[in-house]
Amino acid sequence: MSVQTKRAYEDIAASDGIRVLVDRIWPRGISKSQLAINFWYKDIAPSTDLRKWFNHDPEKYPIFKERYKQELKDDSLKNQKLLELKSLVRENKQVTLVYGAKDRNYNQAEVLKELLSDS
């Protein structure tokens, strides 16, 4: 099993395996057929307040990461979706977490990848 992350605006590849959108909001300017996702886990995304506070500021990323992990633990729906995602990863050779953010290193998909790789 392998987990990777990929921007929604990158080309789709056969090596992507199962594609899971992990944003609460659909990426701008992309149709469903263009994105070609298998699942949309919008309920696993960071809360609107956390997302707005973070604003993809690399200096805030360590705090964002901890707060997001806490949300995943404390929110029963987010926790349930994380367990479903872990199961999906165990059942498939390749899972790609798709996100819309411009920053490839500092986003919720990277936090989820880390959590899924640790389990």
N, C-alpha and C positions, 0 to 999 in steps of 0.2 A: 504494500500500500504506500502511496506517495501523495503528498499534498503540495500543490503549488498555488501561487497567486498570479493574477493576470488582470490588467486593466481591461475594462469593457470595450475600449476603443482599439485594442490590439487584434490582429488577425486570429481567427479561430484555427486551431490545428487538431489533427487527429489525435495527437499525443495529449490533448487536454483531458481526455476521458470524460467523466461526469462534471458538468459545469454548473456551479452553484453561485447565484448572485447573492451577495451578503450585504447589500445596501437597502436601506429603508425606502429610498426614492429611486425610481427607474432612471438610468443614465440618460442624459439629454441627447437628443438627436439620433437615437438608435432604436430601430424597430425590433420587435420580438424575434423576427426571423433573422435579423442581422446579429443579434446577441446570441441566439441559439443556446439558451440555458436549459438545463434539465430541471432545475429547482430554483425557487426564489425564496430564500430564508430572510424575508424583510424583518421578521420579529426578533432576529438575533442581532440586528444592527444596534449600534449605540443609541442611547436616548437622544432626542433632539437637543436637550439642554447640554449634554456632554459633547455632542457633535459640534454644536455652535461654540461652546467654550474652547474646544480644541482648535477648531478652525485650521487644521492641518499645519500647525506651527511646530516644527521639529523640536524646539526647546521645551514644548509642553508634552511631547510624546511620552516620556517616562511616567508622568503623572496620569496622562490619558490612559495609558496601558493598564495601570493599576486600577483606576476608576472603572474602566471598561470590564476588566476581569471581575471586579466586585459586583458590577451590574449583572454580569452573566451568572454569578453565584447567587445573588440575592433575589433577582426577578424570576419567579417560577416559570413564566413562559419562555424567557430567554434561556433558562437552564434546561428546560425540556427540549428546546430547539437545538441547543448545543449537544445534548445526548443523542438526538436524532442524527445530527451531523457526524458525530463520532461513529455511530453505527454505519452510516453511509460510507465513511472512509474505510472502516474495517471490511465492508462487503465489496469494495471496488479497488482495482489496482491503482487507478489514478483519479484524483479529484482536484479540480481547479476552482479556487475561490475567486470569483469575478467581482470587481469593485470599480467604481467610477472615479475615484479620486485621482488627481494628477500626480501626487507624490507616491512613488512606487515603494518607498521604504517605511513611511509613517502613515499607516492607515489601519482600520479595524481588521482587514483581511490578514495582515501580517500577525496581528495578535491572535486571531483564530488559528492561523497556521501553526503558530508556536504551541498553542493549547492542544491542537489535534496531534501534533508530532510527539508531544509529551505523553499522550495517552496510549 
